[in-house]
């Protein structure tokens, strides 16, 4: 089975918890995984499968631990045509830029040639007290598409 690199961006820890839960579910499904919390571009394989889980900070912004990665992608414009990825965002629909961070990353990765696997999941914390629950349902339908 494919190796999956999980990338989490979190301010208060909720996206990190969701990423760790999804890693467990993927391992149970037979995938080998690696987890990176706010990695730099140099830490990432520029091919293979990524699963990005991020919360949105402030007014639609990336969490501080993912901002350096986003900026490095913008500055260096690496060829990511060898990357396929899943995208999970966590946010609050009461903000104008609901799940803005995952939307920014999704757009950036696509512009650099990466291909998203399946639909992007946007979890509203006001509707899901435990964000791991909808993420678990989503990943069960996502991983067969790899």
N, C-alpha and C positions, 0 to 999 in steps of 0.2 A: 504494500500500500504506500501511498504518497507520504512524504514527510511534510508536516505543516508547521510553519513558524507563526506563533501567536504573538501579536504586538498589542500591548495595552497602553492606553493613555488615560490617566486618571488623576483627578484632583483630590477627591475625598475617599477614594478606594473602591467605589462601586463598580467601575469598569474593570478594575483589577480582579475583583471577586468574580465577576461574570466571565472574564477570560480564563481564570483558573478553573471554573466550573465547566466551561466548554472544553478546556484541555482534557479534563477528566473524562468527559463524554466521548471525545475523539479517541482517546487511548482505549476506552472500553470497546470502541468500534474497530480497534485494530490498527489505528494510525500511530506513527511515531511523531512526537511533537517536541518543539522547543518553545520556551516562553521568554519574551523580552519585554520588560516594562520600560517604555520610553527609550528605545534603542537609538543609537546614532546610525546613520546610513552605512557606515563602514562595518557595522555588526550584522547587517542583513544580507542574506543570499540574494543575488539579483536574478534568481530564477527559482522556480518551484511554486509552492502554494503558501500564501500568507493569509492569516485571519486577523483582521484589525478590529479591536474592540475599544471604543473610546467614548468618554463622556464629553459633554460640551461645557465649557467654562465661560462664565460671564455672559457677554452678549454674542453668543455663537462662536466663541473662540476655542482654539485647541487648548488642552491642558498643558501646563508648563513643561511636563516631561515629554510631550510629543512635538512641541514647537521646533526644537532643533532639527528633528528629522524632516519636518515639513519644509523648513527653510533650506536645508541641504538639498532636498529634492528640487526645489525651485532654482537654486543657484547652479547646481551641477547638471541638471536635466539628464540623469542616467537613462539608458535604454532599458526599460522594464518589460520588453515584449516577451521575455521568458517567465514573467510572473503572472500567476492567476491568483485571485484573492477573493475573500469574503469580507463583508463590511457590516459591523454591528455598532449602532450608535445608541447612546443613552442620553435622554434629555427630558425637558419639562415643556409641554405644549403651551404653557402660559407665556413663554418667551417668544419673541418674534422670530428668532433664528433657531427654531426647534431642531435639535440634532445637527447644528451647524458644523461641528467639528468633523463628523464622519462624512458629511457632504463635501467639505473642502478636500479631505483626503481622497475620497472617491473620485472627485473630478481631477485632482492632480495625478493620481495613479493612472487613470484612463488616458490623460494627455501624454503620459510618458510611455504608453504602449501596453500597460498591464490590462488584463482582461478580468472583469468581475465575474465570479461564479454565482449564479442565482441572483435573487433580489437582495437589496440592502435591507437590513432589519433596523427599524427605529423604535426604540423602547421608550415609552412615556412613563416616567416614574410616578406620575399621579394616577395612572391606570394600573400599574403593576408594582405593588409594594415590594415584591421580590423579583428583581429584573432577571434573575437566573431562570425563572420559570418560562417566560416567552423565548428566551435565548436557547434553552434546551429544546423546545419544540422546533425552533428554526434550524438549529444545527442538525437535527435528525433528518430534515429534508435537504439540507445543504450538502452534507458530506457525500451522499451518493452521486452528486453531480461532478465530483472531482475526477 
